[in-house]
Amino acid sequence: MSQIQNDLNAVQNRISEAARRSGRAPESVRLVAVSKTYPFDAVREAWGAGQKAFGESRVQEALAKIPLLPAGVEWHFIGHLQTNKIRKALPFFSLFHGVDNADTARQMDRIAAESGTFARVLLEVNVSGERSKYGFSPDALRAEFDSLLALPRLQIAGLMTIAPYADHPGEARPFFSGLRELRDDLQQRGGVLLPELSMGMSGDFEAAIAEGATIVRVGSAIFGERPRKEE
Ligand SMILES: *Cc1c(COP(=O)(O)O)cnc(C)c1O
């Protein structure tokens, strides 16, 4: 078994165990393998080992990999989406995790309408309030949520967050529970369902699952140390 197959299996087992510990069904947590910055060979290997959903954070890099795997593979856009890339990206991704401001949301709605399609999105929330992070503040999202719900071509499936870096994974839990509570609040006020909570990465996905994550985004625990730094 290759290193990637081995590490992918180990991550899947850890996901299942974390779900069971919280009394959740293992199938209630989906793994997006974050392949950004890794070469296509690594993606093909994970795909060969049964992985069906991949996450990329740059449009250009993703569009080079996407045509190389069969159409049944799911591609998730997990980064900050520049508005000038929306039109290019829209047809290729089944879910956009990083919709981090109302202007981007409105432009996605408009471009989806022009293209005769829909944009399926998660709204990114900056739960920790770190200045370096993208995302709606919880208060801004509460204030803008009704206007976002009214965008006819935007399908809001849930929320996404990135916890601050921590030495101990447990330290991330308050940010994950914060996202879940905000989701519950928005569901109630808006009278809508927001089933997806995208939270948890290599260093903290078990803590995220304990707080209700439905999607975890895991890169380096599967593919190894990242070959180059992100910008
Ligand atoms: C890179 C990235 C990940 C994966 O990070 P790892 O620590 O390698 O698991 C998850 N989510 C987002 C938004 C990312 O940019």
The ligand as an ORCA input file, in Angstrom:
! r2SCAN-3c Opt
* xyz 0 1
  C      -5.263     24.164      3.118
  C      -6.604     24.144      3.670
  C      -7.104     23.021      4.352
  C      -6.284     21.770      4.634
  O      -5.276     22.033      5.526
  P      -4.395     20.833      6.176
  O      -3.874     21.433      7.411
  O      -3.351     20.522      5.164
  O      -5.295     19.705      6.400
  C      -8.405     23.068      4.798
  N      -9.187     24.139      4.600
  C      -8.746     25.239      3.957
  C      -9.664     26.383      3.769
  C      -7.446     25.285      3.485
  O      -7.022     26.383      2.839
*
